[in-house]
Amino acid sequence: MSRNKIIYGSAFIIILTIIIYTLQGEESPEEYHKKILQEREEQDSFMRNNSESPFSQNSVEYKGLTYFEPDLRYKIKARFDPIEDKKIRKLATSDNQQQEYLEYGYATFTLDGQQQKLLILENVQENLLFLAFGDATSADETYGAGRYLDISHDSGNSILLDFNMAYNPYCAYSSEYSCPLPPRENLLDVAILAGEKNYDH
């Protein structure tokens, strides 16, 4: 096969992929990768320059955040099962206190051939959904006390979990903060190789 045919064939595949994602109303992998990197740049700017940054408020040296490479495998459409009889769940915190959240529902998905189930909580005061989790990278590549993921869910039996957006609680940068720890059922045996890595003090 000639080199020109290979080039034209590759170009056709790329164009076809873009058209398919456009018709489906979804981002192409290239667009998604670019969006994630842009959001990380904005987060870096906030941490470095904003007066509300945990580094500014606690006079901690900022060395920059590190991340896993964006990976669409960790952008997961999970099955959502609401909790009908919602109860208050008390989470232990990094300073041996407790914070209260309302049980919201469960997200179930398959990763690395294993079914996973995570408890999603609701911060009633701020009207936000909250997911705290630990995984096989915790205390090694990622923060030992787990990471967080902000979630939105209007209705329906599915929910999007994009672990590329997983971030560290402020306790990862300074002991001045009180941060809720993941509930026991959210400690996964699999490795989530996505999102923010451990902060290098």
N, C-alpha and C positions, 0 to 999 in steps of 0.2 A: 504493500500500500504506500502511495506517495506521501511525502510530508505534508503537502497542501491538503490532501484528503483528510489526514489526521487532524490538522488544524481546523478545517471547515467542520468536520464531524464534532469536534470538541466544542466549537462555538455554537453549533446547532443545539447540542445537549444543554449548554448553559442558558441559551435563549429560551429553549423549551421549558426548562425548570422555572425560570423567572415568570414565563407566561402562565404556567400552571398555578404558581403561588399567587399571582395577581388575580386570576379568575376565581380562585378559592377565597380571596379576601385575606390571605395570610401573608406574613412576612417571608421573604426568601431567607435562606441561611445567612447570606451575606448581609442583608438588612438587619437581621436579628443580632448578628455579631457586632455590627457597627453600633446598634442601639445600646447594647450592654456596655460596650467600651465607653460610650459617651456618658452614660449614667454613672459609671465609675469615675470618670474624670470630674463630673460635677460633685460627687461625694468627696473626692480628694480635695477639691477646692474648698468645700465646706469645712472639712476637718482642718485644713491648713490655715484658712483665713477668717472663718466666721467666729464671732465672739461667743456664740452658743456651743461651739465645738468643745468636747470634753478635754481637748488638749489646751485650748485657750483658757478654759475655766480653772484648770488644775495645774497649769504651768508644767505640763508634761511635754517632753520633746517629741515632736512629730516626725516620724521617719518614713511615712508613707504606708498605705495599705497594700496588701498583696492578695492576689486572687488566683483561683484556678481559671484556665482558659474557658471561655463560654462554650457550652456543649449542649446542643439541642436535646440530647438524650435525657437531660435532667429538667427539661421543660415538660411537665407531666400533666396530662388531663386525667384526674383521678375520679373515681366514683365517690359521690357525696351521700352520706346517710345522716340525716338530721337526728339530733337527740330530742325526743319528744318531752321526756320528763327531765328538764334541765335542772341541774343542781349547781350550787356554788362549789368551785374547786379551789382549794387553797394550795398555792405553790410556795415551796421553800425558796428563800432568796440567798444570795451570796453572802449576806451579813447576818444569817441565821434569824431572819424575820419571816413573815409570810405576806403574800399578796393574794387577793381574791379575784377570781375570774369566773365567768359563767360558761358552763359547758355548752358548746354550739353544735358539734357534729363530728363525724369521722370521715377521713379521706382514705380510700383504699386504692392501691395501685400495685403494679408488679415492676420490680427492678432487679436486674441480674438474676432473673428467673425465680425470684422469691416474692411472695405477696407481702406487702407492707401496709400497716394501718396506723394512722396518726390521728391524735385527738386535736381538734381545733377548738380554741377557746375564744371567748369574747370579752374584751375590755369594755365593760358597760359604761364606765365614766367617760371614755373617749369614743365610744361607739365604733370600735375597731376590732377586726378579727386578728387573732394572734396565734402563731404556731412556734413553739420552742421545741427544738429537737437536738438530740445527740446522735452520733453515728460512729462508724469504725475509725474515722479520722480524728475524733475528739481526743484532745490531750497529746496529739502528735502533729499532724498538719494543720489542724484547726483548734480553736479555743476549747479548753478542757471542760468548761461548764456549759457547752452547747452553743448553738446559734439560733437566730430568729428568722422568721419569714412572715412578712405582711401579706395578707390575703384579702381578696374581695370576692364576695359571693352574693348575688341578688336572689336567685332562686334556681330551681332545677336540681337534677340528680348528678351533676358533675361539677368539679371545681378545679381550677388551675393552680398547680404548685410549680413555681419556677425557682428551682434551687440555685440557679445562677444568680438570683437576687438575695440569697441567704447572706446575712450580715451578723457581725459580732455585737453582743450587748456592750454597753459602755464600760462594764466591769473588765473587759478585756484590755482596756487602756489605762484604767485608774481604779484603785480600790475605794475611791470616794463614793462610788455608786452602789446602789442596791439593785440587784438584777434577779428576776425570777429564774429558777432552774427548770429544765424540762421535766414534765411529768414522767413517771416511770415507763408508761406505755409508749412514750415517744423516743426511747433510746433504741436506735436501730442497730442491727448487727452488720448491715451492709455499709459500704463506704459511699458517702455523697461527695464525689470529687467535683464539686461545683460551689460557686460563691466565694465568700471571703475566707482567707486563711488566717492562721494565728498571727497576732501582732508581735513583731520582734522588738522587745524593749531594749 
